[in-house]
Amino acid sequence: MALAQRYRKTEKIIYTEEEYFEFERTSIGHWEFVGGEIRAMSGGTANHSTIAVNIIATLRTALLPKGCRVFGSDMKVHTGDGVNTFPDAAVVCGPLAFHRGRTDLLANPLLIVEVLSDSTEAYDWGDKFRHYQSIPSLTDYLLVSQDEALMTLFTRREDKWHQLNVAGIQGSVYLPSVETTLALTDVYALIELPIC
């Protein structure tokens, strides 16, 4: 089913998850499903992509011996409140759980990483984080700036989220969910950062 068939300028069209799956199956690109809306996902900058790959490569090297899987932005994640979206990275240690048995829709990440961009930063900090909080397995949510050496980690402990900001290229952040430390020098390898 094409979106154009259901588009009306005067009213908001709400889709079912089944309609989303059918639309996605026959469409090109990445599409999120949020509150009954189907939204196109845009591409990123060279810095955004490099940082995401750096994080995925570093986490994979550290976590492969632990039996953990590191996924990139091609793997959709399903939130407890019904959103299907594409984080920049997601990690699962142990058995994989999928929403409705779909092997393209991960339901049990421990760690989610988002590299911030101008167009999505407010969403990543706000509504998207609230959606991610509805994933029972999620312990760590890491936000990474692409403009400066700065990462913010939210960690869930006893149903409360605690925030840690790490700034400066010599910094590092410990990720409790996967018992691994991520160095900013690895995250920002090959990125030209402004001199402060």
N, C-alpha and C positions, 0 to 999 in steps of 0.2 A: 504494500500500500504506500503510495507516495504521499508525502506531507501536503503537497499542493491540493490534493483532493479534500483535505479537511481544514484548510486554512480559511479563516474568516477574520476580516480586519476588525470587526466590531465586538467579537467575543473571544475569550481565551478557550482554546480547544484542549481538552484533557484526554490523554491516551491511557489505555490500559498497559500493563507490563507486557502482555501478549502482543499487542500492536507494536510496542517498542521493539520487541524481539524480531518481529516480522520486518519492520522497517529497517532495522540494523542489518538483518540478513541480506537484504537486497540493495543496500546503500554502500557507497564508498566513504571512507573516513571513519572517525571516531565520534560517537554520539552518546551523550549522557542521558540518563532518565531521572528527572528530579520533579517530584510533586505532580506527576502526570504530564510533564512537558518533556519533549525531546529536544535536546540542545546540542548544537555542533561544537566540537572541541577544536580549538585553533592550534596551529603549530607553534613552536618556540624559537627563540633566538639561538645563535651559536653558543653563547655562554650558558643558556638554560640547558641545552642538550649536553654540552660538555660536563657540566656539573652533575647532571642526572647520571650520565654514564660513569663518571668518577665515583659517585656514591655506590652505584650498583656493583661496579667492579671491586671496590674496596670491601663492601659487605659480602660479596660472593666469596672472595678469597678468605675472609675471616670466618665465614659461617658454613662453608661447604663441609669442613671436617665435623661440624656439629649436626649435620643432617638437615640444615635449614635451606629453604629455597628463597631466592631473591628474584622478584618479578619486576619488569620494567613497565612502561606506560602502555603496553599492549594488553595487559591483563586488567580486566574490569574488576572492581570490588563492589560487593553488595553491602549496604549498610542495614542496620537493624530497623531503620525507619523507611526502608524501601527505595533508597537511591542507588542507582547503578552508575559508577563513575570510574575514571581512569587516573589513579594517582601516579606520580612520577616513579615511585618505587614502593613495593610492599614486600614484607617478609613473613613467611610461615615456617615454624619449626615443628616437625612432627607431621601427622596426617593432614592432608588437605581437605577442607570442607567447601563444597560448592552450593550456591543457591539453586534450588530446584534441580539439582543434578547436572547443571550446565557447567562443563569444564572450562568455560570462558568467563565465569562469574564467581570469583573467590569470595568466601564468606568468613574466613577466620584469620585475617592477618594479625600479627602481634605488633608490627611496626609499619607505619605509613610515612612516606616522605613526600613532601611537596616543595618544588623549587619555585620560588615566588617570581611573578612577573607583574608588570604594571596592570595588565588587564584582569588578572585573577587574584591579586594579593588580598583585597578586601574579602573576597569570597573564601579563600583558603583560611584566613584568620577567623572568619565569622561563621556563616551558614554551613560551609563545607565541614569545618571542624565540629560543629554541632551534629551534623549527620554522622561523621566518623565516630563520635562519642557513643553512638547507639550500637556500635559493633562490640559485643560482649568480650571478644578475645583481645581487642586492641589495648595495648599497654602504653605504647610510645607513639607520639605524633611529632615529626620533625619538620620544621619550616626552615628553608635555606634561602638566603638572599643571593641574588645573582649580581648585585651591584657592589657589595662589600663583603668582607670576611665576617659573616654574622649568621649564626644559627640559633633557633629557638626550639627547645625541646619541651614538650608537654608530656608528663608521665602520670599515669593513673595509679594512685595508691589509695586503697580503702575507699574506692568510689569518689575520690577527689582528684582533680587534675592539678599538678604542680608544674610551674613554669621555671625554666632555666635558660638564660640568655648567655651565649658564648660568643665573644667578639675578639677579633685579632687573628691573624694568620697562624700564630703559634699556639692557638687554643685547641682544645679537644673536648668532645662530649661523650660521656659514658651512656650507653643505651641499655638500660636494665632489662628490657624485654629479650634481648639477644646476648646479654653479658659481653658486650663488645664496645671498645672505644673507637670513635671516629675522629681522626685528626683533620683539622681544617686545611692543613697543607695537602692532604690527599684529596679532599673535597674540591679545593680550588686549584689543583694542578692544571697548568696551561691557561689559566684565566688571568688576564691583566686587570688587576684591581687598582682603584685610585689610591694614590699615596696620601696618607693622612698626616 
